[in-house]
């Protein structure tokens, strides 16, 4: 399964992202991040997609959809972490993924490890 996650400017949530990325068994990892956000290290299966979070919501959705659809395999669903970022960024990302179209399964790192929460 592929992992898609959003990395916002809220550094206090980056540990959650890092744990999901590095402790899950993913075929591919896509980290969507604001162009002004620092990047953290990714393993060889990871790719960053830089976007401009200052764009209006529908333009942001379109940008994410165009950029992610080229990098996702043709699986029916992806794991999705929205532990970092803003509501606007999350809405754009979720809407873009559903428009690709792929299903989404929310994922988080808990005391038990990487778990799907839906």
Phi and psi restraints in degrees (range 20) as a CNS / XPLOR table:
assign (resid 1 and name C) (resid 2 and name N)
       (resid 2 and name CA) (resid 2 and name C) 1.0 -94.7 20.0 2
assign (resid 2 and name N) (resid 2 and name CA)
       (resid 2 and name C) (resid 3 and name N) 1.0 148.8 20.0 2
assign (resid 2 and name C) (resid 3 and name N)
       (resid 3 and name CA) (resid 3 and name C) 1.0 -110.4 20.0 2
assign (resid 3 and name N) (resid 3 and name CA)
       (resid 3 and name C) (resid 4 and name N) 1.0 131.8 20.0 2
assign (resid 3 and name C) (resid 4 and name N)
       (resid 4 and name CA) (resid 4 and name C) 1.0 -120.8 20.0 2
assign (resid 4 and name N) (resid 4 and name CA)
       (resid 4 and name C) (resid 5 and name N) 1.0 131.6 20.0 2
assign (resid 4 and name C) (resid 5 and name N)
       (resid 5 and name CA) (resid 5 and name C) 1.0 -142.1 20.0 2
assign (resid 5 and name N) (resid 5 and name CA)
       (resid 5 and name C) (resid 6 and name N) 1.0 159.1 20.0 2
assign (resid 5 and name C) (resid 6 and name N)
       (resid 6 and name CA) (resid 6 and name C) 1.0 -108.7 20.0 2
assign (resid 6 and name N) (resid 6 and name CA)
       (resid 6 and name C) (resid 7 and name N) 1.0 133.0 20.0 2
assign (resid 6 and name C) (resid 7 and name N)
       (resid 7 and name CA) (resid 7 and name C) 1.0 -112.0 20.0 2
assign (resid 7 and name N) (resid 7 and name CA)
       (resid 7 and name C) (resid 8 and name N) 1.0 108.5 20.0 2
assign (resid 7 and name C) (resid 8 and name N)
       (resid 8 and name CA) (resid 8 and name C) 1.0 -91.5 20.0 2
assign (resid 8 and name N) (resid 8 and name CA)
       (resid 8 and name C) (resid 9 and name N) 1.0 -167.8 20.0 2
assign (resid 8 and name C) (resid 9 and name N)
       (resid 9 and name CA) (resid 9 and name C) 1.0 -85.7 20.0 2
assign (resid 9 and name N) (resid 9 and name CA)
       (resid 9 and name C) (resid 10 and name N) 1.0 0.5 20.0 2
assign (resid 9 and name C) (resid 10 and name N)
       (resid 10 and name CA) (resid 10 and name C) 1.0 -85.7 20.0 2
assign (resid 10 and name N) (resid 10 and name CA)
       (resid 10 and name C) (resid 11 and name N) 1.0 84.9 20.0 2
assign (resid 10 and name C) (resid 11 and name N)
       (resid 11 and name CA) (resid 11 and name C) 1.0 -57.7 20.0 2
assign (resid 11 and name N) (resid 11 and name CA)
       (resid 11 and name C) (resid 12 and name N) 1.0 -25.0 20.0 2
assign (resid 11 and name C) (resid 12 and name N)
       (resid 12 and name CA) (resid 12 and name C) 1.0 -64.4 20.0 2
assign (resid 12 and name N) (resid 12 and name CA)
       (resid 12 and name C) (resid 13 and name N) 1.0 -16.6 20.0 2
assign (resid 12 and name C) (resid 13 and name N)
       (resid 13 and name CA) (resid 13 and name C) 1.0 -101.6 20.0 2
assign (resid 13 and name N) (resid 13 and name CA)
       (resid 13 and name C) (resid 14 and name N) 1.0 -1.1 20.0 2
assign (resid 13 and name C) (resid 14 and name N)
       (resid 14 and name CA) (resid 14 and name C) 1.0 -68.0 20.0 2
assign (resid 14 and name N) (resid 14 and name CA)
       (resid 14 and name C) (resid 15 and name N) 1.0 -28.2 20.0 2
assign (resid 14 and name C) (resid 15 and name N)
       (resid 15 and name CA) (resid 15 and name C) 1.0 -63.3 20.0 2
assign (resid 15 and name N) (resid 15 and name CA)
       (resid 15 and name C) (resid 16 and name N) 1.0 -38.1 20.0 2
assign (resid 15 and name C) (resid 16 and name N)
       (resid 16 and name CA) (resid 16 and name C) 1.0 -61.8 20.0 2
assign (resid 16 and name N) (resid 16 and name CA)
       (resid 16 and name C) (resid 17 and name N) 1.0 -46.0 20.0 2
assign (resid 16 and name C) (resid 17 and name N)
       (resid 17 and name CA) (resid 17 and name C) 1.0 -62.6 20.0 2
assign (resid 17 and name N) (resid 17 and name CA)
       (resid 17 and name C) (resid 18 and name N) 1.0 -46.7 20.0 2
assign (resid 17 and name C) (resid 18 and name N)
       (resid 18 and name CA) (resid 18 and name C) 1.0 -57.1 20.0 2
assign (resid 18 and name N) (resid 18 and name CA)
       (resid 18 and name C) (resid 19 and name N) 1.0 -43.8 20.0 2
assign (resid 18 and name C) (resid 19 and name N)
       (resid 19 and name CA) (resid 19 and name C) 1.0 -65.2 20.0 2
assign (resid 19 and name N) (resid 19 and name CA)
       (resid 19 and name C) (resid 20 and name N) 1.0 -45.1 20.0 2
assign (resid 19 and name C) (resid 20 and name N)
       (resid 20 and name CA) (resid 20 and name C) 1.0 -61.5 20.0 2
assign (resid 20 and name N) (resid 20 and name CA)
       (resid 20 and name C) (resid 21 and name N) 1.0 -43.5 20.0 2
assign (resid 20 and name C) (resid 21 and name N)
       (resid 21 and name CA) (resid 21 and name C) 1.0 -65.8 20.0 2
assign (resid 21 and name N) (resid 21 and name CA)
       (resid 21 and name C) (resid 22 and name N) 1.0 -48.2 20.0 2
assign (resid 21 and name C) (resid 22 and name N)
       (resid 22 and name CA) (resid 22 and name C) 1.0 -87.6 20.0 2
assign (resid 22 and name N) (resid 22 and name CA)
       (resid 22 and name C) (resid 23 and name N) 1.0 -17.3 20.0 2
assign (resid 22 and name C) (resid 23 and name N)
       (resid 23 and name CA) (resid 23 and name C) 1.0 -108.0 20.0 2
assign (resid 23 and name N) (resid 23 and name CA)
       (resid 23 and name C) (resid 24 and name N) 1.0 -2.3 20.0 2
assign (resid 23 and name C) (resid 24 and name N)
       (resid 24 and name CA) (resid 24 and name C) 1.0 -95.0 20.0 2
assign (resid 24 and name N) (resid 24 and name CA)
       (resid 24 and name C) (resid 25 and name N) 1.0 163.1 20.0 2
assign (resid 24 and name C) (resid 25 and name N)
       (resid 25 and name CA) (resid 25 and name C) 1.0 -102.5 20.0 2
assign (resid 25 and name N) (resid 25 and name CA)
       (resid 25 and name C) (resid 26 and name N) 1.0 93.4 20.0 2
assign (resid 25 and name C) (resid 26 and name N)
       (resid 26 and name CA) (resid 26 and name C) 1.0 -112.2 20.0 2
assign (resid 26 and name N) (resid 26 and name CA)
       (resid 26 and name C) (resid 27 and name N) 1.0 141.2 20.0 2
assign (resid 26 and name C) (resid 27 and name N)
       (resid 27 and name CA) (resid 27 and name C) 1.0 -75.0 20.0 2
assign (resid 27 and name N) (resid 27 and name CA)
       (resid 27 and name C) (resid 28 and name N) 1.0 -30.4 20.0 2
assign (resid 27 and name C) (resid 28 and name N)
       (resid 28 and name CA) (resid 28 and name C) 1.0 -157.5 20.0 2
assign (resid 28 and name N) (resid 28 and name CA)
       (resid 28 and name C) (resid 29 and name N) 1.0 147.9 20.0 2
assign (resid 28 and name C) (resid 29 and name N)
       (resid 29 and name CA) (resid 29 and name C) 1.0 -128.8 20.0 2
assign (resid 29 and name N) (resid 29 and name CA)
       (resid 29 and name C) (resid 30 and name N) 1.0 127.0 20.0 2
assign (resid 29 and name C) (resid 30 and name N)
       (resid 30 and name CA) (resid 30 and name C) 1.0 -116.7 20.0 2
assign (resid 30 and name N) (resid 30 and name CA)
       (resid 30 and name C) (resid 31 and name N) 1.0 121.9 20.0 2
assign (resid 30 and name C) (resid 31 and name N)
       (resid 31 and name CA) (resid 31 and name C) 1.0 -109.6 20.0 2
assign (resid 31 and name N) (resid 31 and name CA)
       (resid 31 and name C) (resid 32 and name N) 1.0 112.9 20.0 2
assign (resid 31 and name C) (resid 32 and name N)
       (resid 32 and name CA) (resid 32 and name C) 1.0 -89.3 20.0 2
assign (resid 32 and name N) (resid 32 and name CA)
       (resid 32 and name C) (resid 33 and name N) 1.0 126.5 20.0 2
assign (resid 32 and name C) (resid 33 and name N)
       (resid 33 and name CA) (resid 33 and name C) 1.0 -139.7 20.0 2
assign (resid 33 and name N) (resid 33 and name CA)
       (resid 33 and name C) (resid 34 and name N) 1.0 151.0 20.0 2
assign (resid 33 and name C) (resid 34 and name N)
       (resid 34 and name CA) (resid 34 and name C) 1.0 -66.0 20.0 2
assign (resid 34 and name N) (resid 34 and name CA)
       (resid 34 and name C) (resid 35 and name N) 1.0 143.3 20.0 2
assign (resid 34 and name C) (resid 35 and name N)
       (resid 35 and name CA) (resid 35 and name C) 1.0 -61.4 20.0 2
assign (resid 35 and name N) (resid 35 and name CA)
       (resid 35 and name C) (resid 36 and name N) 1.0 -20.8 20.0 2
assign (resid 35 and name C) (resid 36 and name N)
       (resid 36 and name CA) (resid 36 and name C) 1.0 -94.3 20.0 2
assign (resid 36 and name N) (resid 36 and name CA)
       (resid 36 and name C) (resid 37 and name N) 1.0 -1.8 20.0 2
assign (resid 36 and name C) (resid 37 and name N)
       (resid 37 and name CA) (resid 37 and name C) 1.0 -87.9 20.0 2
assign (resid 37 and name N) (resid 37 and name CA)
       (resid 37 and name C) (resid 38 and name N) 1.0 140.1 20.0 2
assign (resid 37 and name C) (resid 38 and name N)
       (resid 38 and name CA) (resid 38 and name C) 1.0 -64.6 20.0 2
assign (resid 38 and name N) (resid 38 and name CA)
       (resid 38 and name C) (resid 39 and name N) 1.0 150.8 20.0 2
assign (resid 38 and name C) (resid 39 and name N)
       (resid 39 and name CA) (resid 39 and name C) 1.0 -97.9 20.0 2
assign (resid 39 and name N) (resid 39 and name CA)
       (resid 39 and name C) (resid 40 and name N) 1.0 144.5 20.0 2
assign (resid 39 and name C) (resid 40 and name N)
       (resid 40 and name CA) (resid 40 and name C) 1.0 -105.5 20.0 2
assign (resid 40 and name N) (resid 40 and name CA)
       (resid 40 and name C) (resid 41 and name N) 1.0 162.0 20.0 2
assign (resid 40 and name C) (resid 41 and name N)
       (resid 41 and name CA) (resid 41 and name C) 1.0 -61.7 20.0 2
assign (resid 41 and name N) (resid 41 and name CA)
       (resid 41 and name C) (resid 42 and name N) 1.0 138.4 20.0 2
assign (resid 41 and name C) (resid 42 and name N)
       (resid 42 and name CA) (resid 42 and name C) 1.0 -118.8 20.0 2
assign (resid 42 and name N) (resid 42 and name CA)
       (resid 42 and name C) (resid 43 and name N) 1.0 152.4 20.0 2
assign (resid 42 and name C) (resid 43 and name N)
       (resid 43 and name CA) (resid 43 and name C) 1.0 -76.2 20.0 2
assign (resid 43 and name N) (resid 43 and name CA)
       (resid 43 and name C) (resid 44 and name N) 1.0 -178.6 20.0 2
assign (resid 43 and name C) (resid 44 and name N)
       (resid 44 and name CA) (resid 44 and name C) 1.0 -65.2 20.0 2
assign (resid 44 and name N) (resid 44 and name CA)
       (resid 44 and name C) (resid 45 and name N) 1.0 -17.4 20.0 2
assign (resid 44 and name C) (resid 45 and name N)
       (resid 45 and name CA) (resid 45 and name C) 1.0 -88.6 20.0 2
assign (resid 45 and name N) (resid 45 and name CA)
       (resid 45 and name C) (resid 46 and name N) 1.0 2.1 20.0 2
assign (resid 45 and name C) (resid 46 and name N)
       (resid 46 and name CA) (resid 46 and name C) 1.0 -101.7 20.0 2
assign (resid 46 and name N) (resid 46 and name CA)
       (resid 46 and name C) (resid 47 and name N) 1.0 148.2 20.0 2
assign (resid 46 and name C) (resid 47 and name N)
       (resid 47 and name CA) (resid 47 and name C) 1.0 -135.8 20.0 2
assign (resid 47 and name N) (resid 47 and name CA)
       (resid 47 and name C) (resid 48 and name N) 1.0 138.5 20.0 2
assign (resid 47 and name C) (resid 48 and name N)
       (resid 48 and name CA) (resid 48 and name C) 1.0 -96.6 20.0 2
assign (resid 48 and name N) (resid 48 and name CA)
       (resid 48 and name C) (resid 49 and name N) 1.0 140.2 20.0 2
assign (resid 48 and name C) (resid 49 and name N)
       (resid 49 and name CA) (resid 49 and name C) 1.0 -121.1 20.0 2
assign (resid 49 and name N) (resid 49 and name CA)
       (resid 49 and name C) (resid 50 and name N) 1.0 114.2 20.0 2
assign (resid 49 and name C) (resid 50 and name N)
       (resid 50 and name CA) (resid 50 and name C) 1.0 -91.2 20.0 2
assign (resid 50 and name N) (resid 50 and name CA)
       (resid 50 and name C) (resid 51 and name N) 1.0 131.8 20.0 2
assign (resid 50 and name C) (resid 51 and name N)
       (resid 51 and name CA) (resid 51 and name C) 1.0 -127.4 20.0 2
assign (resid 51 and name N) (resid 51 and name CA)
       (resid 51 and name C) (resid 52 and name N) 1.0 168.1 20.0 2
assign (resid 51 and name C) (resid 52 and name N)
       (resid 52 and name CA) (resid 52 and name C) 1.0 -104.5 20.0 2
assign (resid 52 and name N) (resid 52 and name CA)
       (resid 52 and name C) (resid 53 and name N) 1.0 99.2 20.0 2
assign (resid 52 and name C) (resid 53 and name N)
       (resid 53 and name CA) (resid 53 and name C) 1.0 -68.1 20.0 2
assign (resid 53 and name N) (resid 53 and name CA)
       (resid 53 and name C) (resid 54 and name N) 1.0 -10.0 20.0 2
assign (resid 53 and name C) (resid 54 and name N)
       (resid 54 and name CA) (resid 54 and name C) 1.0 -80.2 20.0 2
assign (resid 54 and name N) (resid 54 and name CA)
       (resid 54 and name C) (resid 55 and name N) 1.0 -10.3 20.0 2
assign (resid 54 and name C) (resid 55 and name N)
       (resid 55 and name CA) (resid 55 and name C) 1.0 -66.8 20.0 2
assign (resid 55 and name N) (resid 55 and name CA)
       (resid 55 and name C) (resid 56 and name N) 1.0 156.5 20.0 2
assign (resid 55 and name C) (resid 56 and name N)
       (resid 56 and name CA) (resid 56 and name C) 1.0 -60.8 20.0 2
assign (resid 56 and name N) (resid 56 and name CA)
       (resid 56 and name C) (resid 57 and name N) 1.0 155.8 20.0 2
assign (resid 56 and name C) (resid 57 and name N)
       (resid 57 and name CA) (resid 57 and name C) 1.0 -51.3 20.0 2
assign (resid 57 and name N) (resid 57 and name CA)
       (resid 57 and name C) (resid 58 and name N) 1.0 -50.2 20.0 2
assign (resid 57 and name C) (resid 58 and name N)
       (resid 58 and name CA) (resid 58 and name C) 1.0 -68.7 20.0 2
assign (resid 58 and name N) (resid 58 and name CA)
       (resid 58 and name C) (resid 59 and name N) 1.0 -32.9 20.0 2
assign (resid 58 and name C) (resid 59 and name N)
       (resid 59 and name CA) (resid 59 and name C) 1.0 -68.9 20.0 2
assign (resid 59 and name N) (resid 59 and name CA)
       (resid 59 and name C) (resid 60 and name N) 1.0 -38.7 20.0 2
assign (resid 59 and name C) (resid 60 and name N)
       (resid 60 and name CA) (resid 60 and name C) 1.0 -63.9 20.0 2
assign (resid 60 and name N) (resid 60 and name CA)
       (resid 60 and name C) (resid 61 and name N) 1.0 -44.4 20.0 2
assign (resid 60 and name C) (resid 61 and name N)
       (resid 61 and name CA) (resid 61 and name C) 1.0 -57.9 20.0 2
assign (resid 61 and name N) (resid 61 and name CA)
       (resid 61 and name C) (resid 62 and name N) 1.0 -46.6 20.0 2
assign (resid 61 and name C) (resid 62 and name N)
       (resid 62 and name CA) (resid 62 and name C) 1.0 -61.7 20.0 2
assign (resid 62 and name N) (resid 62 and name CA)
       (resid 62 and name C) (resid 63 and name N) 1.0 -43.9 20.0 2
assign (resid 62 and name C) (resid 63 and name N)
       (resid 63 and name CA) (resid 63 and name C) 1.0 -61.3 20.0 2
assign (resid 63 and name N) (resid 63 and name CA)
       (resid 63 and name C) (resid 64 and name N) 1.0 -46.1 20.0 2
assign (resid 63 and name C) (resid 64 and name N)
       (resid 64 and name CA) (resid 64 and name C) 1.0 -63.7 20.0 2
assign (resid 64 and name N) (resid 64 and name CA)
       (resid 64 and name C) (resid 65 and name N) 1.0 -44.0 20.0 2
assign (resid 64 and name C) (resid 65 and name N)
       (resid 65 and name CA) (resid 65 and name C) 1.0 -61.0 20.0 2
assign (resid 65 and name N) (resid 65 and name CA)
       (resid 65 and name C) (resid 66 and name N) 1.0 -47.5 20.0 2
assign (resid 65 and name C) (resid 66 and name N)
       (resid 66 and name CA) (resid 66 and name C) 1.0 -62.9 20.0 2
assign (resid 66 and name N) (resid 66 and name CA)
       (resid 66 and name C) (resid 67 and name N) 1.0 -39.5 20.0 2
assign (resid 66 and name C) (resid 67 and name N)
       (resid 67 and name CA) (resid 67 and name C) 1.0 -79.1 20.0 2
assign (resid 67 and name N) (resid 67 and name CA)
       (resid 67 and name C) (resid 68 and name N) 1.0 -36.6 20.0 2
assign (resid 67 and name C) (resid 68 and name N)
       (resid 68 and name CA) (resid 68 and name C) 1.0 -77.8 20.0 2
assign (resid 68 and name N) (resid 68 and name CA)
       (resid 68 and name C) (resid 69 and name N) 1.0 -35.4 20.0 2
assign (resid 68 and name C) (resid 69 and name N)
       (resid 69 and name CA) (resid 69 and name C) 1.0 -60.9 20.0 2
assign (resid 69 and name N) (resid 69 and name CA)
       (resid 69 and name C) (resid 70 and name N) 1.0 -28.0 20.0 2
assign (resid 69 and name C) (resid 70 and name N)
       (resid 70 and name CA) (resid 70 and name C) 1.0 -76.2 20.0 2
assign (resid 70 and name N) (resid 70 and name CA)
       (resid 70 and name C) (resid 71 and name N) 1.0 -22.9 20.0 2
assign (resid 70 and name C) (resid 71 and name N)
       (resid 71 and name CA) (resid 71 and name C) 1.0 -104.7 20.0 2
assign (resid 71 and name N) (resid 71 and name CA)
       (resid 71 and name C) (resid 72 and name N) 1.0 -13.0 20.0 2
assign (resid 71 and name C) (resid 72 and name N)
       (resid 72 and name CA) (resid 72 and name C) 1.0 -85.8 20.0 2
assign (resid 72 and name N) (resid 72 and name CA)
       (resid 72 and name C) (resid 73 and name N) 1.0 145.0 20.0 2
assign (resid 72 and name C) (resid 73 and name N)
       (resid 73 and name CA) (resid 73 and name C) 1.0 -73.7 20.0 2
assign (resid 73 and name N) (resid 73 and name CA)
       (resid 73 and name C) (resid 74 and name N) 1.0 -174.7 20.0 2
assign (resid 73 and name C) (resid 74 and name N)
       (resid 74 and name CA) (resid 74 and name C) 1.0 -94.5 20.0 2
assign (resid 74 and name N) (resid 74 and name CA)
       (resid 74 and name C) (resid 75 and name N) 1.0 29.5 20.0 2
assign (resid 74 and name C) (resid 75 and name N)
       (resid 75 and name CA) (resid 75 and name C) 1.0 -67.6 20.0 2
assign (resid 75 and name N) (resid 75 and name CA)
       (resid 75 and name C) (resid 76 and name N) 1.0 160.2 20.0 2
assign (resid 75 and name C) (resid 76 and name N)
       (resid 76 and name CA) (resid 76 and name C) 1.0 -81.4 20.0 2
assign (resid 76 and name N) (resid 76 and name CA)
       (resid 76 and name C) (resid 77 and name N) 1.0 -20.7 20.0 2
assign (resid 76 and name C) (resid 77 and name N)
       (resid 77 and name CA) (resid 77 and name C) 1.0 -149.2 20.0 2
assign (resid 77 and name N) (resid 77 and name CA)
       (resid 77 and name C) (resid 78 and name N) 1.0 160.3 20.0 2
assign (resid 77 and name C) (resid 78 and name N)
       (resid 78 and name CA) (resid 78 and name C) 1.0 -129.8 20.0 2
assign (resid 78 and name N) (resid 78 and name CA)
       (resid 78 and name C) (resid 79 and name N) 1.0 156.3 20.0 2
assign (resid 78 and name C) (resid 79 and name N)
       (resid 79 and name CA) (resid 79 and name C) 1.0 -83.2 20.0 2
assign (resid 79 and name N) (resid 79 and name CA)
       (resid 79 and name C) (resid 80 and name N) 1.0 141.8 20.0 2
assign (resid 79 and name C) (resid 80 and name N)
       (resid 80 and name CA) (resid 80 and name C) 1.0 -132.3 20.0 2
assign (resid 80 and name N) (resid 80 and name CA)
       (resid 80 and name C) (resid 81 and name N) 1.0 126.8 20.0 2
assign (resid 80 and name C) (resid 81 and name N)
       (resid 81 and name CA) (resid 81 and name C) 1.0 -112.3 20.0 2
assign (resid 81 and name N) (resid 81 and name CA)
       (resid 81 and name C) (resid 82 and name N) 1.0 122.9 20.0 2
assign (resid 81 and name C) (resid 82 and name N)
       (resid 82 and name CA) (resid 82 and name C) 1.0 -120.9 20.0 2
assign (resid 82 and name N) (resid 82 and name CA)
       (resid 82 and name C) (resid 83 and name N) 1.0 37.8 20.0 2
assign (resid 82 and name C) (resid 83 and name N)
       (resid 83 and name CA) (resid 83 and name C) 1.0 -70.8 20.0 2
assign (resid 83 and name N) (resid 83 and name CA)
       (resid 83 and name C) (resid 84 and name N) 1.0 -19.1 20.0 2
assign (resid 83 and name C) (resid 84 and name N)
       (resid 84 and name CA) (resid 84 and name C) 1.0 -124.3 20.0 2
assign (resid 84 and name N) (resid 84 and name CA)
       (resid 84 and name C) (resid 85 and name N) 1.0 150.6 20.0 2
assign (resid 84 and name C) (resid 85 and name N)
       (resid 85 and name CA) (resid 85 and name C) 1.0 110.7 20.0 2
assign (resid 85 and name N) (resid 85 and name CA)
       (resid 85 and name C) (resid 86 and name N) 1.0 -176.4 20.0 2
assign (resid 85 and name C) (resid 86 and name N)
       (resid 86 and name CA) (resid 86 and name C) 1.0 -107.5 20.0 2
assign (resid 86 and name N) (resid 86 and name CA)
       (resid 86 and name C) (resid 87 and name N) 1.0 169.3 20.0 2
assign (resid 86 and name C) (resid 87 and name N)
       (resid 87 and name CA) (resid 87 and name C) 1.0 -59.4 20.0 2
assign (resid 87 and name N) (resid 87 and name CA)
       (resid 87 and name C) (resid 88 and name N) 1.0 -41.7 20.0 2
assign (resid 87 and name C) (resid 88 and name N)
       (resid 88 and name CA) (resid 88 and name C) 1.0 -61.1 20.0 2
assign (resid 88 and name N) (resid 88 and name CA)
       (resid 88 and name C) (resid 89 and name N) 1.0 -45.5 20.0 2
assign (resid 88 and name C) (resid 89 and name N)
       (resid 89 and name CA) (resid 89 and name C) 1.0 -64.1 20.0 2
assign (resid 89 and name N) (resid 89 and name CA)
       (resid 89 and name C) (resid 90 and name N) 1.0 -40.0 20.0 2
assign (resid 89 and name C) (resid 90 and name N)
       (resid 90 and name CA) (resid 90 and name C) 1.0 -65.7 20.0 2
assign (resid 90 and name N) (resid 90 and name CA)
       (resid 90 and name C) (resid 91 and name N) 1.0 -43.9 20.0 2
assign (resid 90 and name C) (resid 91 and name N)
       (resid 91 and name CA) (resid 91 and name C) 1.0 -61.0 20.0 2
assign (resid 91 and name N) (resid 91 and name CA)
       (resid 91 and name C) (resid 92 and name N) 1.0 -43.7 20.0 2
assign (resid 91 and name C) (resid 92 and name N)
       (resid 92 and name CA) (resid 92 and name C) 1.0 -63.2 20.0 2
assign (resid 92 and name N) (resid 92 and name CA)
       (resid 92 and name C) (resid 93 and name N) 1.0 -43.7 20.0 2
assign (resid 92 and name C) (resid 93 and name N)
       (resid 93 and name CA) (resid 93 and name C) 1.0 -65.9 20.0 2
assign (resid 93 and name N) (resid 93 and name CA)
       (resid 93 and name C) (resid 94 and name N) 1.0 -48.1 20.0 2
assign (resid 93 and name C) (resid 94 and name N)
       (resid 94 and name CA) (resid 94 and name C) 1.0 -62.3 20.0 2
assign (resid 94 and name N) (resid 94 and name CA)
       (resid 94 and name C) (resid 95 and name N) 1.0 -46.4 20.0 2
assign (resid 94 and name C) (resid 95 and name N)
       (resid 95 and name CA) (resid 95 and name C) 1.0 -61.8 20.0 2
assign (resid 95 and name N) (resid 95 and name CA)
       (resid 95 and name C) (resid 96 and name N) 1.0 -40.3 20.0 2
assign (resid 95 and name C) (resid 96 and name N)
       (resid 96 and name CA) (resid 96 and name C) 1.0 -63.1 20.0 2
assign (resid 96 and name N) (resid 96 and name CA)
       (resid 96 and name C) (resid 97 and name N) 1.0 -46.1 20.0 2
assign (resid 96 and name C) (resid 97 and name N)
       (resid 97 and name CA) (resid 97 and name C) 1.0 -63.9 20.0 2
assign (resid 97 and name N) (resid 97 and name CA)
       (resid 97 and name C) (resid 98 and name N) 1.0 -41.8 20.0 2
assign (resid 97 and name C) (resid 98 and name N)
       (resid 98 and name CA) (resid 98 and name C) 1.0 -67.1 20.0 2
assign (resid 98 and name N) (resid 98 and name CA)
       (resid 98 and name C) (resid 99 and name N) 1.0 -25.6 20.0 2
assign (resid 98 and name C) (resid 99 and name N)
       (resid 99 and name CA) (resid 99 and name C) 1.0 -84.1 20.0 2
assign (resid 99 and name N) (resid 99 and name CA)
       (resid 99 and name C) (resid 100 and name N) 1.0 -13.2 20.0 2
assign (resid 99 and name C) (resid 100 and name N)
       (resid 100 and name CA) (resid 100 and name C) 1.0 -61.2 20.0 2
assign (resid 100 and name N) (resid 100 and name CA)
       (resid 100 and name C) (resid 101 and name N) 1.0 -45.4 20.0 2
assign (resid 100 and name C) (resid 101 and name N)
       (resid 101 and name CA) (resid 101 and name C) 1.0 -101.6 20.0 2
assign (resid 101 and name N) (resid 101 and name CA)
       (resid 101 and name C) (resid 102 and name N) 1.0 140.0 20.0 2
assign (resid 101 and name C) (resid 102 and name N)
       (resid 102 and name CA) (resid 102 and name C) 1.0 -137.7 20.0 2
assign (resid 102 and name N) (resid 102 and name CA)
       (resid 102 and name C) (resid 103 and name N) 1.0 152.0 20.0 2
assign (resid 102 and name C) (resid 103 and name N)
       (resid 103 and name CA) (resid 103 and name C) 1.0 -80.1 20.0 2
assign (resid 103 and name N) (resid 103 and name CA)
       (resid 103 and name C) (resid 104 and name N) 1.0 160.3 20.0 2
assign (resid 103 and name C) (resid 104 and name N)
       (resid 104 and name CA) (resid 104 and name C) 1.0 -125.1 20.0 2
assign (resid 104 and name N) (resid 104 and name CA)
       (resid 104 and name C) (resid 105 and name N) 1.0 142.3 20.0 2
assign (resid 104 and name C) (resid 105 and name N)
       (resid 105 and name CA) (resid 105 and name C) 1.0 -124.0 20.0 2
assign (resid 105 and name N) (resid 105 and name CA)
       (resid 105 and name C) (resid 106 and name N) 1.0 116.2 20.0 2
assign (resid 105 and name C) (resid 106 and name N)
       (resid 106 and name CA) (resid 106 and name C) 1.0 -68.6 20.0 2
assign (resid 106 and name N) (resid 106 and name CA)
       (resid 106 and name C) (resid 107 and name N) 1.0 139.9 20.0 2
assign (resid 106 and name C) (resid 107 and name N)
       (resid 107 and name CA) (resid 107 and name C) 1.0 -135.0 20.0 2
assign (resid 107 and name N) (resid 107 and name CA)
       (resid 107 and name C) (resid 108 and name N) 1.0 147.1 20.0 2
assign (resid 107 and name C) (resid 108 and name N)
       (resid 108 and name CA) (resid 108 and name C) 1.0 -147.4 20.0 2
assign (resid 108 and name N) (resid 108 and name CA)
       (resid 108 and name C) (resid 109 and name N) 1.0 160.2 20.0 2
assign (resid 108 and name C) (resid 109 and name N)
       (resid 109 and name CA) (resid 109 and name C) 1.0 -97.6 20.0 2
assign (resid 109 and name N) (resid 109 and name CA)
       (resid 109 and name C) (resid 110 and name N) 1.0 124.0 20.0 2
assign (resid 109 and name C) (resid 110 and name N)
       (resid 110 and name CA) (resid 110 and name C) 1.0 -122.5 20.0 2
assign (resid 110 and name N) (resid 110 and name CA)
       (resid 110 and name C) (resid 111 and name N) 1.0 -175.4 20.0 2
assign (resid 110 and name C) (resid 111 and name N)
       (resid 111 and name CA) (resid 111 and name C) 1.0 -61.5 20.0 2
assign (resid 111 and name N) (resid 111 and name CA)
       (resid 111 and name C) (resid 112 and name N) 1.0 -23.9 20.0 2
assign (resid 111 and name C) (resid 112 and name N)
       (resid 112 and name CA) (resid 112 and name C) 1.0 -88.5 20.0 2
assign (resid 112 and name N) (resid 112 and name CA)
       (resid 112 and name C) (resid 113 and name N) 1.0 -4.6 20.0 2
assign (resid 112 and name C) (resid 113 and name N)
       (resid 113 and name CA) (resid 113 and name C) 1.0 111.6 20.0 2
assign (resid 113 and name N) (resid 113 and name CA)
       (resid 113 and name C) (resid 114 and name N) 1.0 -155.4 20.0 2
assign (resid 113 and name C) (resid 114 and name N)
       (resid 114 and name CA) (resid 114 and name C) 1.0 -76.9 20.0 2
assign (resid 114 and name N) (resid 114 and name CA)
       (resid 114 and name C) (resid 115 and name N) 1.0 124.1 20.0 2
assign (resid 114 and name C) (resid 115 and name N)
       (resid 115 and name CA) (resid 115 and name C) 1.0 -133.9 20.0 2
assign (resid 115 and name N) (resid 115 and name CA)
       (resid 115 and name C) (resid 116 and name N) 1.0 143.4 20.0 2
assign (resid 115 and name C) (resid 116 and name N)
       (resid 116 and name CA) (resid 116 and name C) 1.0 -82.0 20.0 2
assign (resid 116 and name N) (resid 116 and name CA)
       (resid 116 and name C) (resid 117 and name N) 1.0 137.7 20.0 2
assign (resid 116 and name C) (resid 117 and name N)
       (resid 117 and name CA) (resid 117 and name C) 1.0 -111.9 20.0 2
assign (resid 117 and name N) (resid 117 and name CA)
       (resid 117 and name C) (resid 118 and name N) 1.0 14.0 20.0 2
